[in-house]
Amino acid sequence: MKQILEFVMDILETVVFMGSLFIVIYLFIVTPNQVKGASMEPSFHSGDFIFTSKVTYKLRTPHRGDVVVFQAPSNHDIEYIKRIIGLPGDTIMVKEGTVYVNGSALKENYIAAATSVWEGGFLKEAQPITVPADELFVMGDNRPHSSDSREFGPIPISTVIGQVFFRYYPANQMGTINNPMPKSLQSFILVPQNLLHQLA
């Protein structure tokens, strides 16, 4: 009887430990998310399951090109998944289907359609805006079908839940999520083209 009791207690201790570990990981380190909707196609599809890191931006600043999960501006109970296009201080402009960051055209191999602006939205055609301090400019990869900063403006960094770093479903798409932008464009200040012309 004593051996049975000790065996049961060992199992309970293991269950409690694993449960506590799961809670700590879920609350503070990594959280699972499901992609809903087509706003990130072709990079992510509705129904994909992903892991979001809650600690990445405690260790480093956000990078252009990172995919993030954040609280929707109109309802913090809803979570959006988008890609960071502009960092604090960046100047963003959309002109004739192309995104410009600090005056330089952004090469986006991860999108399937040109970038437009929404009628009545925050961003206007060929009118640059500057991303405020402590905010990010985000867009979905499926530009014709994404509600993002073009519509509602930059988002506070404080609303970002974390960086998407791994897709675990579907199995044939399982793997880490890499930033597609060249490292030179991810986090450093981009020199405006007009300044480059002055220096040439």
Buried (B, 14 or more C-beta within 10 A) or exposed (E): EEEEEEEEEEEEEEEEEEEEEEEEEEEEEBBEBEBEBBBBBEBBBEEBBBBBBBEBBEEEEBBBBBBBBBBBBEEEEEBBBBBBBBBBEBBBBBBEEEBBBBBBEBEBEBBEEEBBBBEEBBBBEEEBBBBEEEBBBBBBBBBEEBBBBBBBBBBEBEBBBBBBBBBEBEEEEEEEBEBBBEEEBBBEEBEBEEEEEEEE
